[in-house]
Amino acid sequence: MTDLLYTDTEEELRASVRSLLAHHAAPATVLAGLERPGPRDPRAWDALAAGVGAAGLLVPEELGGQGATHREAAVVLEELGRAVAPLPYLTSAVVATEILLDCAPGSAEATALLERLAGGRTVCVAALPLTLGPGGPLPDGRPGPVGAVADADAADVFLVAAATGLYAVPAGAAVLERQVPLDLTRPLARVTAAADDGIRLAGPDDARRAVRRGLLAGAGLLASEQLGLAEWCLTETVGYLRVRHQFNRPLGSFQALKHRLAGLWLDVASARAAARAAADALAAGAADAELLVAVAQAYCSGVAVRAAEECLQLHGGIGMTWEHPAHLYLKRAKADSLALGTPAHHRATVATLTALHP
């Protein structure tokens, strides 16, 4: 029987990350950062990646990492979703790290890069569209710009897929053209990087396998980010309705609103089970990991969007202002619903894996 409850170690990790983000990524801090190009705060990233050691959670201890599992990384992403923190954890510490882990056994260069990532000294981003999901058509390797690359402005190294394999290209050798994202806390850019400027990490077949592994882990753990986002929205909305009065009564005392929030609570509880199941399956290397990841993404995407919409609507006029962080959560939820495969893509994957259609 799979145990989806949080362990004491996971709860301690949560407490550390939540405390760090309260100091470095409070809503007012995040909003202020959005006024500047590139909202990433180097101090927040250093504290999370190197101070807490979160960047190396998925990296084995012999390579300088923590030797933890996807369950612990999922806890970090829950807290990052709760704070809508503008940090490149999903792209670097999960997707790029998983790609490099697949390449490392046959590549000294990939191993060396992993060691730098584990220490929090380097941010590595795969030059892939954020919308590319596991099981989707991989890039054909032809030279040219790649659009909608998330966290490209924070990258020190890009992982570039070419016809001849996978390459690590220094960010200084790439050309970035910033794009306007819906979610300002996760910047996007069009990246042009030539494989000739980098170091070859894997051949074509190994590169495709590694990219699929990275996308699968990213999609599975993105569900935990969506869970954290939905939990924040629910908690904040309940708190607001307890203190906001209308007709001399707390808004939360009206039965219609109680029913809406009760339904949302059930959705969030179900999302937690789905996200935890996906993280646990990835950690265990379970045979049904692909199915559980698809289920988690198909479900958690919708829950996050609904929670953010309810949060904004039930906060009334204040929820519609720039000064209130509700819009950050709605934009992140909407953007996450397209990231690493849409819900429709993941539902199709579920149907295929369960033989509901060929």
Secondary structure, DSSP 4 states (H G I P E B T S, - for coil): ----SPPHHHHHHHHHHHHHHHHH--HHHHHHHTTSSS---HHHHHIIIIIS-GGGTTS-GGGTS----HHHHHHHHHHHHHHT----IIIIIIIIHHHHHHHGGG-HHHHHHHHHHHTTS--EEE-S-TT--TTSPPP---SS-EEEEETGGG-SEEEEEETTEEEEEEGGGSEEEEE--SSTTS-EEEEE--GGGSEEEE-HHHHHHHHHHHHHHHHHHHHHHHHHHHHHHHHHHHHHHHH-EETTEEGGGSHHHHHHHHHHHHHHHHHHHHHHHHHHHHHHT-TTHHHHHHHHHHHHHHHHHHHHHHHHHHTGGGGGSSSSTHHHHHHHHHHHTTTTS-HHHHHHHHHHHTTS--
